[in-house]
Amino acid sequence: MPRFYECWDGVVDGIVRAVEAWMTEGLPLSEVQAVVRGDRSRGVPPLPAIWIYPEKANYESRTYGEPETWVMPVTLAALVRSDDPEAGGRACARLAAEARRAALVDRQLGLDYVVDTVPAAFDGAARSSERNRTLYWADTQIRVTLTVEEEV
């Protein structure tokens, strides 16, 4: 079985793959121009874009011994540019919701150490930046439960 970091990294890669699969022509994310892994990028990627970044993983203390069970929240944020606040707000909320849907298609993300992936939160508030009022984002969060059994 992979080590904890490899599992953690694999979860993020699995979500990126799921979202990128929906960027195919005719699917709900086909207008997305970039998927960014992590909460930052060097410069603004082509928009609209989906950011995928993990939050702090938490050990599930209700389990004991091997294997360890971890719950890993992952945020999927949609960023769009629009001169129309209403259109920008609707677009980023829709893209965040579709990214969530894409990530939940295979609730194991194609990984044998993932137990389940479930929705956790959705914030479609369509915030904009003080510096750039034509950028809007909304986000959603999913929770991935995984098991890790590392040899010491």
Backbone as a printed PyTorch tensor [residue, N CA C, xyz], in Angstrom:
tensor([[[  0.8510,  -1.1820,   0.0000],
         [  0.0000,   0.0000,   0.0000],
         [  0.8950,   1.2430,   0.0000]],

        [[  0.4780,   2.2970,  -0.7140],
         [  1.2810,   3.5150,  -0.7470],
         [  1.3710,   4.1810,   0.6330]],

        [[  2.3910,   4.9590,   0.8170],
         [  2.5620,   5.7300,   2.0550],
         [  1.5350,   6.8600,   2.0980]],

        [[  1.3830,   7.4740,   3.2770],
         [  0.3620,   8.5050,   3.4710],
         [  0.4670,   9.6180,   2.4320]],

        [[  1.6760,  10.1730,   2.2480],
         [  1.8050,  11.2770,   1.3050],
         [  1.3960,  10.8450,  -0.1000]],

        [[  1.7590,   9.6420,  -0.4940],
         [  1.4000,   9.1560,  -1.8250],
         [ -0.1180,   9.0330,  -1.9780]],

        [[ -0.7820,   8.6060,  -0.9070],
         [ -2.2450,   8.5330,  -0.9280],
         [ -2.8440,   9.9300,  -1.0250]],

        [[ -2.3500,  10.8550,  -0.1990],
         [ -2.8300,  12.2430,  -0.1860],
         [ -2.6640,  12.8580,  -1.5780]],

        [[ -1.4780,  12.6830,  -2.1560],
         [ -1.1720,  13.2120,  -3.4750],
         [ -2.0480,  12.5520,  -4.5410]],

        [[ -2.2650,  11.2540,  -4.4140],
         [ -3.0940,  10.5250,  -5.3650],
         [ -4.5300,  10.9870,  -5.3670]],

        [[ -5.0460,  11.3530,  -4.1920],
         [ -6.4150,  11.8730,  -4.1010],
         [ -6.5290,  13.1600,  -4.9120]],

        [[ -5.5940,  14.0780,  -4.7180],
         [ -5.6450,  15.3430,  -5.4550],
         [ -5.5340,  15.0790,  -6.9590]],

        [[ -4.6110,  14.2200,  -7.3480],
         [ -4.4710,  13.8810,  -8.7680],
         [ -5.7440,  13.2440,  -9.3170]],

        [[ -6.3980,  12.3960,  -8.5210],
         [ -7.6400,  11.7540,  -8.9530],
         [ -8.7480,  12.7570,  -9.2060]],

        [[ -8.8300,  13.7760,  -8.3660],
         [ -9.8500,  14.8140,  -8.5500],
         [ -9.5170,  15.6530,  -9.7780]],

        [[ -8.2480,  15.9840,  -9.9640],
         [ -7.8340,  16.7310, -11.1580],
         [ -8.2170,  15.9390, -12.4120]],

        [[ -7.9310,  14.6410, -12.4290],
         [ -8.2770,  13.8000, -13.5900],
         [ -9.7800,  13.8060, -13.8500]],

        [[-10.5750,  13.7150, -12.7810],
         [-12.0320,  13.6940, -12.9330],
         [-12.5440,  14.9990, -13.5350]],

        [[-12.0320,  16.1200, -13.0560],
         [-12.4540,  17.4210, -13.5840],
         [-11.9780,  17.5800, -15.0270]],

        [[-10.7360,  17.2320, -15.3060],
         [-10.2190,  17.3570, -16.6730],
         [-10.9990,  16.4880, -17.6560]],

        [[-11.4960,  15.3410, -17.2070],
         [-12.2900,  14.4730, -18.0760],
         [-13.5690,  15.1800, -18.5250]],

        [[-14.0950,  16.0590, -17.6870],
         [-15.3230,  16.7850, -18.0240],
         [-15.0460,  18.0410, -18.8470]],

        [[-13.7940,  18.2960, -19.1840],
         [-13.4590,  19.4400, -20.0320],
         [-13.5450,  19.0700, -21.5150]],

        [[-13.9400,  17.8420, -21.7870],
         [-14.1050,  17.3740, -23.1560],
         [-15.2840,  18.0930, -23.8020]],

        [[-15.1750,  18.3250, -25.0830],
         [-16.2260,  19.0280, -25.8130],
         [-17.5950,  18.4040, -25.5700]],

        [[-18.5470,  19.2520, -25.2480],
         [-19.9190,  18.7980, -25.0310],
         [-20.2460,  18.4550, -23.5910]],

        [[-19.2480,  18.3180, -22.7430],
         [-19.5100,  18.0360, -21.3400],
         [-19.6200,  19.3480, -20.5530]],

        [[-20.1930,  19.3130, -19.3360],
         [-20.4900,  20.5410, -18.5980],
         [-19.3060,  21.4640, -18.2930]],

        [[-18.0750,  20.9910, -18.3560],
         [-16.9240,  21.8490, -18.0760],
         [-16.1050,  22.1420, -19.3350]],

        [[-16.6970,  21.9780, -20.5070],
         [-15.9380,  22.1420, -21.7450],
         [-15.4420,  23.5730, -21.9590]],

        [[-16.0520,  24.5550, -21.3190],
         [-15.5770,  25.9460, -21.4670],
         [-14.3800,  26.2620, -20.5650]],

        [[-14.0720,  25.3740, -19.6070],
         [-12.9540,  25.6040, -18.6890],
         [-11.6450,  25.5180, -19.4680]],

        [[-10.7790,  26.4960, -19.2410],
         [ -9.5200,  26.5900, -19.9710],
         [ -8.3290,  26.0130, -19.2010]],

        [[ -8.4550,  25.9260, -17.8640],
         [ -7.3180,  25.4480, -17.0700],
         [ -7.7990,  24.8290, -15.7650]],

        [[ -7.0680,  23.8280, -15.3070],
         [ -7.2570,  23.2550, -13.9740],
         [ -5.9510,  23.5020, -13.2330]],

        [[ -6.0620,  24.1370, -12.0800],
         [ -4.8870,  24.4850, -11.2880],
         [ -4.8690,  23.5990, -10.0520]],

        [[ -3.7650,  22.9100,  -9.8360],
         [ -3.6080,  22.0440,  -8.6660],
         [ -2.8850,  22.8550,  -7.6000]],

        [[ -3.5510,  23.1060,  -6.4970],
         [ -3.0020,  23.9340,  -5.4340],
         [ -3.7760,  25.2280,  -5.3240]],

        [[ -3.4990,  25.9990,  -4.2910],
         [ -4.2890,  27.2160,  -4.0670],
         [ -3.6530,  28.4630,  -4.6610]],

        [[ -2.5620,  28.3270,  -5.3810],
         [ -1.9110,  29.4690,  -6.0150],
         [ -1.3800,  29.0660,  -7.3870]],

        [[ -1.1750,  30.0800,  -8.2160],
         [ -0.5040,  29.8350,  -9.4930],
         [  0.3720,  31.0440,  -9.7940]],

        [[  1.3160,  30.8360, -10.6210],
         [  2.1830,  31.9420, -11.0300],
         [  1.4540,  32.6550, -12.1630]],

        [[  0.8820,  33.7960, -11.8460],
         [  0.0540,  34.5110, -12.8100],
         [ -1.3390,  33.9140, -12.8670]],

        [[ -2.2320,  34.6090, -13.5260],
         [ -3.6050,  34.1220, -13.6660],
         [ -3.6520,  33.1980, -14.8800]],

        [[ -4.1250,  31.9730, -14.6970],
         [ -4.2180,  31.0410, -15.8290],
         [ -5.3310,  31.5060, -16.7830]],

        [[ -5.4000,  30.9110, -17.9590],
         [ -6.5200,  31.2340, -18.8510],
         [ -7.8400,  30.9440, -18.1350]],

        [[ -8.8040,  31.8380, -18.3050],
         [-10.0800,  31.7010, -17.6000],
         [-11.1830,  31.3490, -18.5790]],

        [[-12.2220,  30.6590, -18.1050],
         [-12.4590,  30.2060, -16.7320],
         [-11.5260,  29.0710, -16.3240]],

        [[-11.2690,  29.0090, -15.0250],
         [-10.3720,  27.9960, -14.4760],
         [-10.9840,  27.3710, -13.2360]],

        [[-10.5650,  26.1540, -12.9510],
         [-10.9580,  25.4550, -11.7290],
         [ -9.7000,  25.2480, -10.9010]],

        [[ -9.7440,  25.6830,  -9.6530],
         [ -8.6620,  25.4490,  -8.6990],
         [ -9.0520,  24.2460,  -7.8570]],

        [[ -8.1310,  23.3320,  -7.6540],
         [ -8.3730,  22.1610,  -6.8080],
         [ -7.2730,  22.1470,  -5.7600]],

        [[ -7.6690,  22.3200,  -4.4990],
         [ -6.6480,  22.3230,  -3.4550],
         [ -7.1570,  21.6470,  -2.1880]],

        [[ -6.2840,  20.8240,  -1.6050],
         [ -6.6500,  20.0920,  -0.3950],
         [ -6.5760,  20.9930,   0.8320]],

        [[ -7.4480,  20.7030,   1.7710],
         [ -7.4140,  21.3440,   3.0820],
         [ -6.6870,  20.3850,   4.0310]],

        [[ -6.6760,  20.7010,   5.2990],
         [ -5.9950,  19.8540,   6.2910],
         [ -6.7060,  18.5110,   6.4310]],

        [[ -5.9640,  17.4190,   6.2290],
         [ -6.5120,  16.0710,   6.4170],
         [ -6.5530,  15.7660,   7.9090]],

        [[ -7.6210,  15.1080,   8.3380],
         [ -7.7990,  14.7940,   9.7600],
         [ -7.8970,  13.2920,   9.9750]],

        [[ -7.1540,  12.8270,  10.9750],
         [ -7.2000,  11.4240,  11.3640],
         [ -8.5640,  11.1400,  11.9800]],

        [[ -9.1920,  10.0700,  11.5750],
         [-10.5050,   9.6870,  12.0960],
         [-10.2810,   8.8760,  13.3680]],

        [[-10.4360,   9.5270,  14.5030],
         [-10.0740,   8.9060,  15.7780],
         [-11.0290,   7.7970,  16.2050]],

        [[-12.1430,   7.6400,  15.5090],
         [-13.0520,   6.5450,  15.8730],
         [-12.5200,   5.1960,  15.4340]],

        [[-11.4970,   5.2240,  14.5970],
         [-10.8790,   3.9620,  14.1960],
         [ -9.6360,   3.7540,  15.0490]],

        [[ -9.2170,   2.5340,  15.1720],
         [ -8.0650,   2.2410,  16.0110],
         [ -7.1660,   1.2530,  15.2880]],

        [[ -5.8910,   1.5250,  15.3280],
         [ -4.9260,   0.5740,  14.7650],
         [ -4.7810,   0.7300,  13.2700]],

        [[ -4.4060,  -0.3570,  12.6460],
         [ -4.1440,  -0.3610,  11.2090],
         [ -5.3390,  -0.9310,  10.4740]],

        [[ -5.6910,  -0.4570,   9.3370],
         [ -5.1430,   0.7400,   8.7150],
         [ -5.7160,   2.0100,   9.3480]],

        [[ -5.0190,   3.1140,   9.1610],
         [ -5.5110,   4.4020,   9.6360],
         [ -6.5800,   4.9130,   8.6740]],

        [[ -7.5680,   5.6020,   9.2100],
         [ -8.5930,   6.2310,   8.3800],
         [ -8.4400,   7.7440,   8.4880]],

        [[ -8.4160,   8.4080,   7.3540],
         [ -8.2510,   9.8560,   7.2770],
         [ -9.4040,  10.4620,   6.4930]],

        [[ -9.8140,  11.6610,   6.8900],
         [-10.8130,  12.4200,   6.1500],
         [-10.1180,  13.6650,   5.6070]],

        [[-10.1840,  13.8130,   4.3120],
         [ -9.4450,  14.8690,   3.6200],
         [-10.4070,  15.7810,   2.8670]],

        [[-10.6570,  16.9840,   3.3810],
         [-11.4820,  17.9390,   2.6310],
         [-10.6880,  18.5020,   1.4570]],

        [[-11.3520,  18.6520,   0.3280],
         [-10.7230,  19.2330,  -0.8570],
         [-11.6660,  20.2980,  -1.4050]],

        [[-11.1300,  21.4740,  -1.6660],
         [-11.9130,  22.5740,  -2.2150],
         [-11.7270,  22.6360,  -3.7180]],

        [[-12.8310,  22.8610,  -4.4150],
         [-12.8200,  23.0770,  -5.8550],
         [-13.4080,  24.4680,  -6.0770]],

        [[-12.6090,  25.3820,  -6.5910],
         [-13.0450,  26.7580,  -6.7870],
         [-13.0500,  27.0920,  -8.2710]],

        [[-14.0940,  27.7960,  -8.7140],
         [-14.1930,  28.2370, -10.1020],
         [-13.9220,  29.7300, -10.1650]],

        [[-13.0760,  30.1320, -11.0940],
         [-12.7390,  31.5420, -11.2950],
         [-13.0790,  31.9180, -12.7320]],

        [[-13.8720,  32.9910, -12.8760],
         [-14.2510,  33.4710, -14.1990],
         [-14.0150,  34.9710, -14.2800]],

        [[-13.9170,  35.4750, -15.5030],
         [-13.8030,  36.9130, -15.7420],
         [-15.0620,  37.3480, -16.4860]],

        [[-15.6660,  38.4340, -16.0210],
         [-16.8570,  38.9490, -16.6840],
         [-17.0270,  40.4300, -16.3630]],

        [[-17.4500,  41.1940, -17.3610],
         [-17.7820,  42.5990, -17.1370],
         [-19.1820,  42.7430, -16.5580]],

        [[-19.9540,  41.6620, -16.5940],
         [-21.3280,  41.6590, -16.0800],
         [-21.3470,  40.8910, -14.7620]],

        [[-21.5580,  41.5910, -13.6250],
         [-21.5210,  40.9090, -12.3260],
         [-22.5110,  39.7500, -12.2060]],

        [[-23.7050,  39.9060, -12.7340],
         [-24.6810,  38.8240, -12.6250],
         [-24.2390,  37.6060, -13.4370]],

        [[-23.7900,  37.8530, -14.6620],
         [-23.3350,  36.7430, -15.5040],
         [-22.1000,  36.0770, -14.9010]],

        [[-21.1520,  36.8700, -14.3900],
         [-19.9550,  36.3120, -13.7600],
         [-20.2980,  35.4870, -12.5360]],

        [[-21.2340,  35.9860, -11.7400],
         [-21.6590,  35.2600, -10.5440],
         [-22.3100,  33.9320, -10.8680]],

        [[-23.1940,  33.9620, -11.8360],
         [-23.8730,  32.7140, -12.2360],
         [-22.8790,  31.7130, -12.8250]],

        [[-21.9670,  32.1980, -13.6460],
         [-21.0120,  31.3020, -14.3120],
         [-20.0980,  30.6120, -13.3080]],

        [[-19.5590,  31.3590, -12.3450],
         [-18.6310,  30.7140, -11.4090],
         [-19.3590,  29.7420, -10.4930]],

        [[-20.5880,  30.0690, -10.0860],
         [-21.3500,  29.1310,  -9.2440],
         [-21.6630,  27.8540, -10.0210]],

        [[-22.0560,  27.9930, -11.2880],
         [-22.3700,  26.8170, -12.1160],
         [-21.1320,  25.9520, -12.3180]],

        [[-19.9950,  26.5800, -12.6310],
         [-18.7780,  25.8010, -12.8660],
         [-18.2920,  25.1000, -11.5940]],

        [[-18.4080,  25.7570, -10.4470],
         [-18.0270,  25.1030,  -9.1850],
         [-18.9270,  23.8940,  -8.9340]],

        [[-20.2280,  24.0570,  -9.1780],
         [-21.1700,  22.9440,  -8.9700],
         [-20.8780,  21.7930,  -9.9280]],

        [[-20.5420,  22.1060, -11.1810],
         [-20.2280,  21.0500, -12.1490],
         [-18.9100,  20.3540, -11.8170]],

        [[-17.9320,  21.1090, -11.3060],
         [-16.6690,  20.4860, -10.8880],
         [-16.9300,  19.5140,  -9.7440]],

        [[-17.8150,  19.8840,  -8.8250],
         [-18.2010,  18.9950,  -7.7260],
         [-18.8160,  17.7200,  -8.2810]],

        [[-19.7220,  17.8860,  -9.2330],
         [-20.3720,  16.7230,  -9.8550],
         [-19.3520,  15.8010, -10.5010]],

        [[-18.3970,  16.3840, -11.2150],
         [-17.3680,  15.5860, -11.8880],
         [-16.5500,  14.7910, -10.8740]],

        [[-16.2080,  15.4250,  -9.7480],
         [-15.3950,  14.7570,  -8.7260],
         [-16.1500,  13.6370,  -8.0250]],

        [[-17.4730,  13.6780,  -8.0610],
         [-18.2720,  12.6720,  -7.3620],
         [-18.7250,  11.5150,  -8.2570]],

        [[-18.3870,  11.5480,  -9.5420],
         [-18.8090,  10.4770, -10.4530],
         [-18.2820,   9.1250,  -9.9780]],

        [[-16.9960,   9.0530,  -9.7080],
         [-16.3900,   7.8300,  -9.1650],
         [-16.0110,   8.1470,  -7.7270]],

        [[-16.8300,   7.7170,  -6.8090],
         [-16.6390,   8.1080,  -5.4110],
         [-15.3810,   7.5050,  -4.7900]],

        [[-14.7030,   6.6300,  -5.4970],
         [-13.4090,   6.1200,  -5.0400],
         [-12.2650,   6.7250,  -5.8390]],

        [[-12.5810,   7.5980,  -6.7750],
         [-11.5830,   8.3010,  -7.5920],
         [-10.6390,   7.3500,  -8.3170]],

        [[-11.0800,   6.1170,  -8.5160],
         [-10.2320,   5.1340,  -9.1850],
         [ -9.0830,   4.6370,  -8.3320]],

        [[ -9.1620,   4.8510,  -7.0130],
         [ -8.0600,   4.4960,  -6.1100],
         [ -8.5380,   3.4840,  -5.0740]],

        [[ -7.8020,   2.4010,  -4.8950],
         [ -8.2530,   1.3520,  -3.9820],
         [ -8.1930,   1.7590,  -2.5140]],

        [[ -7.4690,   2.8120,  -2.1640],
         [ -7.3910,   3.2520,  -0.7700],
         [ -8.4200,   4.3250,  -0.4230]],

        [[ -9.2000,   4.7670,  -1.4010],
         [-10.2760,   5.7230,  -1.1160],
         [-11.5340,   4.9450,  -0.7690]],

        [[-12.0890,   5.2300,   0.4050],
         [-13.2990,   4.5640,   0.8720],
         [-14.5270,   5.2120,   0.2620]],

        [[-14.5810,   6.5570,   0.2720],
         [-15.7400,   7.2690,  -0.2540],
         [-15.3980,   8.7410,  -0.4540]],

        [[-16.1200,   9.3720,  -1.3430],
         [-16.0210,  10.8110,  -1.5840],
         [-17.4320,  11.3610,  -1.5310]],

        [[-17.6540,  12.3580,  -0.6890],
         [-18.9960,  12.9030,  -0.4890],
         [-18.9590,  14.4310,  -0.5540]],

        [[-20.1000,  15.0440,  -0.9200],
         [-20.1520,  16.5020,  -0.8910],
         [-20.1070,  17.0010,   0.5460]],

        [[-19.5380,  18.1930,   0.7520],
         [-19.4290,  18.7310,   2.1100],
         [-19.9810,  20.1470,   2.2230]],

        [[-19.7390,  21.0020,   1.2350],
         [-20.1970,  22.3920,   1.3190],
         [-20.2200,  22.9930,  -0.0830]],

        [[-21.0180,  24.0450,  -0.2340],
         [-21.0600,  24.7870,  -1.4880],
         [-21.2440,  26.2540,  -1.1600]],

        [[-20.4040,  27.1110,  -1.7270],
         [-20.5170,  28.5490,  -1.5280],
         [-20.5460,  29.2060,  -2.9010]],

        [[-21.7320,  29.5000,  -3.3690],
         [-21.9090,  30.1080,  -4.6820],
         [-22.0240,  31.6170,  -4.6090]],

        [[-21.4490,  32.2320,  -3.6030],
         [-21.6140,  33.6650,  -3.3570],
         [-20.9960,  34.5510,  -4.4220]],

        [[-20.1880,  34.0390,  -5.2950],
         [-19.6050,  34.7980,  -6.4030],
         [-18.8720,  36.0380,  -5.9280]],

        [[-17.8660,  35.8230,  -5.1350],
         [-17.0620,  36.9420,  -4.6540],
         [-16.2600,  37.5430,  -5.7970]],

        [[-15.8810,  38.7900,  -5.6180],
         [-14.9830,  39.4210,  -6.5800],
         [-13.8140,  40.0180,  -5.8080]],

        [[-12.7680,  40.2890,  -6.5230],
         [-11.5630,  40.8270,  -5.9220],
         [-11.6490,  42.3510,  -5.8280]],

        [[-11.1290,  42.9110,  -4.7710],
         [-11.0720,  44.3730,  -4.6540],
         [-10.1820,  44.9530,  -5.7420]],

        [[ -9.0960,  44.2560,  -6.0630],
         [ -8.1610,  44.7400,  -7.0860],
         [ -8.7060,  44.5890,  -8.4980]],

        [[ -9.5000,  43.5600,  -8.7030],
         [-10.0040,  43.3060, -10.0410],
         [-11.4680,  42.9010,  -9.9550]],

        [[-12.3200,  43.8400, -10.1530],
         [-13.7580,  43.6020,  -9.9970],
         [-14.3920,  42.8290, -11.1530]],

        [[-13.6000,  42.4030, -12.1160],
         [-14.1430,  41.5840, -13.1960],
         [-13.8600,  40.1000, -12.9800]],

        [[-13.1910,  39.7490, -11.8750],
         [-12.9320,  38.3450, -11.5340],
         [-13.9270,  37.9000, -10.4720]],

        [[-14.5340,  36.7530, -10.6860],
         [-15.5180,  36.2010,  -9.7430],
         [-15.1530,  34.7560,  -9.4500]],

        [[-15.4070,  34.3480,  -8.1990],
         [-15.1840,  32.9440,  -7.8780],
         [-16.2440,  32.4410,  -6.9080]],

        [[-16.4570,  31.1510,  -7.0050],
         [-17.3350,  30.4140,  -6.1020],
         [-16.6290,  29.0980,  -5.8280]],

        [[-16.9630,  28.4580,  -4.7040],
         [-16.2850,  27.2000,  -4.4230],
         [-17.2020,  26.1900,  -3.7630]],

        [[-16.7310,  24.9700,  -3.8090],
         [-17.4250,  23.8480,  -3.2000],
         [-16.3710,  22.9870,  -2.5180]],

        [[-16.8110,  22.1970,  -1.5730],
         [-15.8660,  21.3260,  -0.8810],
         [-16.4250,  19.9150,  -0.8650]],

        [[-15.5260,  18.9620,  -1.0730],
         [-15.8790,  17.5560,  -0.9450],
         [-14.9970,  16.9690,   0.1570]],

        [[-15.4240,  15.8350,   0.7050],
         [-14.6330,  15.1440,   1.7310],
         [-14.3130,  13.7460,   1.2340]],

        [[-13.0330,  13.4410,   1.2560],
         [-12.5580,  12.1350,   0.8030],
         [-12.0900,  11.3530,   2.0230]],

        [[-12.6510,  10.1530,   2.1980],
         [-12.2100,   9.2660,   3.2640],
         [-11.2850,   8.2300,   2.6610]],

        [[-10.0940,   8.1190,   3.2500],
         [ -9.1190,   7.1700,   2.7350],
         [ -8.5010,   6.3700,   3.8640]],

        [[ -8.0010,   5.2040,   3.5090],
         [ -7.3220,   4.3630,   4.4930],
         [ -5.8630,   4.2230,   4.0880]],

        [[ -5.0180,   4.2730,   5.0850],
         [ -3.5740,   4.1970,   4.8590],
         [ -3.0080,   3.1610,   5.8260]],

        [[ -2.2110,   2.2660,   5.2940],
         [ -1.5620,   1.2590,   6.1280],
         [ -0.0740,   1.2730,   5.7940]],

        [[  0.6740,   2.0130,   6.5930],
         [  2.1040,   2.1500,   6.3370],
         [  2.8960,   1.1590,   7.1920]],

        [[  3.8980,   0.5910,   6.5580],
         [  4.8200,  -0.2420,   7.3350],
         [  5.7980,   0.6730,   8.0470]],

        [[  6.1060,   0.3660,   9.2820],
         [  7.0220,   1.2040,  10.0500],
         [  8.4430,   0.7310,   9.8990]]])
